[in-house]
Amino acid sequence: MAHAQTSASAPAATSGNTAMSGSSCEAKAVDKNGKPLAGAAKNSFVKKCMKTEAKASCESKAVGSNGKPLAGAAKASFVKKCEATAGK
């Protein structure tokens, strides 16, 4: 029973992290003069920022079953799949 509660809370934590990174990116959306970005510029910045954060997160998770970091095609494949699932 306790295992079921842990699995049920995991998706909530994941979606919370996504929301946190979104607000983090919005907080970083300022121009070179320190003014907050607005409109299309803000949307573009936030989208690029979230993609960059997702890739960095996926690359840090790219570890083989033996505990060693993945490399080459295996890493590229893992990161691509991870980013695709993170975007959903």
C-alpha positions as CSV (number, residue, x, y, z in Angstrom):
1,M,0.0,0.0,0.0
2,A,2.8,2.4,0.8
3,H,4.4,1.7,-2.6
4,A,1.2,2.8,-4.3
5,Q,1.2,6.1,-2.4
6,T,4.9,6.8,-3.4
7,S,4.1,6.1,-7.1
8,A,1.0,8.4,-7.0
9,S,3.0,11.3,-5.5
10,A,5.9,11.0,-8.1
11,P,3.9,12.5,-11.0
12,A,2.8,15.4,-8.9
13,A,6.4,16.1,-8.0
14,T,7.4,15.9,-11.6
15,S,4.7,18.3,-12.8
16,G,5.7,20.6,-9.9
17,N,9.3,20.7,-11.1
18,T,8.1,21.6,-14.6
19,A,6.1,24.5,-13.2
20,M,9.1,25.6,-11.1
21,S,11.4,25.6,-14.1
22,G,8.8,27.6,-16.1
23,S,8.6,30.2,-13.4
24,S,12.4,30.2,-13.1
25,C,12.7,30.9,-16.9
26,E,10.1,33.6,-16.6
27,A,12.2,35.2,-13.8
28,K,15.2,35.1,-16.0
29,A,13.4,36.8,-18.9
30,V,14.9,40.3,-18.7
31,D,16.6,42.4,-21.4
32,K,20.1,43.8,-21.3
33,N,18.8,46.9,-19.4
34,G,17.3,44.7,-16.7
35,K,13.7,45.3,-17.8
36,P,11.3,42.4,-18.0
37,L,10.7,41.0,-21.4
38,A,7.1,41.0,-22.7
39,G,5.1,39.5,-25.6
40,A,6.8,37.5,-28.3
41,A,10.3,38.1,-26.9
42,K,9.3,36.8,-23.5
43,N,7.5,33.7,-25.0
44,S,10.5,32.9,-27.2
45,F,13.0,33.3,-24.3
46,V,10.9,31.1,-21.9
47,K,10.5,28.4,-24.6
48,K,14.2,28.3,-25.3
49,C,15.1,28.4,-21.6
50,M,12.8,25.5,-20.8
51,K,14.2,23.4,-23.7
52,T,17.7,24.1,-22.5
53,E,16.8,23.1,-18.9
54,A,15.1,20.0,-20.1
55,K,18.1,18.9,-22.1
56,A,20.5,19.6,-19.2
57,S,18.2,17.6,-16.9
58,C,18.1,14.7,-19.4
59,E,21.8,14.7,-19.9
60,S,22.4,14.4,-16.2
61,K,20.1,11.3,-16.1
62,A,21.9,9.6,-19.0
63,V,23.5,6.8,-16.9
64,G,23.7,3.2,-17.9
65,S,22.6,0.2,-15.8
66,N,26.2,-0.2,-14.6
67,G,26.2,3.3,-13.2
68,K,28.6,4.8,-15.8
69,P,27.5,7.8,-17.9
70,L,26.2,7.0,-21.4
71,A,28.2,8.1,-24.4
72,G,27.8,8.4,-28.2
73,A,24.7,7.1,-29.9
74,A,23.3,5.6,-26.7
75,K,23.4,9.0,-24.9
76,A,21.9,10.8,-27.9
77,S,19.1,8.4,-28.1
78,F,18.4,8.6,-24.4
79,V,18.4,12.4,-24.4
80,K,16.1,12.6,-27.4
81,K,13.6,10.2,-25.8
82,C,13.8,11.9,-22.5
83,E,13.2,15.4,-24.0
84,A,10.2,14.0,-26.0
85,T,8.6,12.6,-22.8
86,A,9.5,15.8,-20.8
87,G,7.6,17.9,-23.3
88,K,4.4,16.0,-22.8
